[in-house]
């Protein structure tokens, strides 16, 4: 990876009711119809934060089981048209997500990574032009898409969430590395720790 900065991965967020309001497809269409260029870049086709990233509408505030799918098959239409800069894969040691962030989003003070209860990784941030409006309340607990962006991903069962690392390159490419808990994989494969029937 080119020159990059390591981002802090937060694990202690006690915000109640964050992401409790779902983004509906009709609301998303209404949001895009306003013609705001920043909104189009953040939620547009091929963006990590787009509800249409996976080929059909899926609220990015709902946790998606990303590593249950191959990126080549899920993103084939976007890749064929050159509209996606998102990729994910797994090795024997780790799960990896790489995504070019939209212009204006890829700033280190704006992108936040959070692990929720060891089960979900959240990538989120607030849109600069709307930060002042949302300071009275936590923007994540209301119509979050009016103030920021999010992508929530389910962590695989053998993910070692305590050792997740995130990096942001100078050309706004986010890379999240999620080590695999090799001890978990070994016990699952050998049947150790499984209940007898």
Number of C-alpha atoms within 10 A of each C-alpha: 9 9 9 16 13 14 18 15 21 15 15 10 11 8 10 10 11 15 20 14 15 16 19 13 14 8 13 17 10 11 16 14 11 10 10 10 10 16 20 17 18 22 23 19 18 27 21 26 24 22 24 19 24 20 14 8 14 18 21 25 25 18 17 18 13 18 17 10 12 14 16 13 10 14 20 15 16 18 16 9 9 10 15 19 17 21 16 18 15 15 9 9 13 19 21 19 18 19 19 21 22 22 12 13 22 19 17 18 10 14 20 18 22 19 22 18 11 15 15 19 25 20 22 20 23 22 20 13 10 13 13 10 10 16 9 8 9 14 21 25 14 17 15 22 23 15 21 23 23 27 20 24 20 20 23 17 13 18 22 20 24 14 12 22 17 20 21 25 18 15 14 19 19 24 23 23 19 24 21 22 17 15 11 15 15 12 12 13 10 9 11 10 9 10 6 5 3
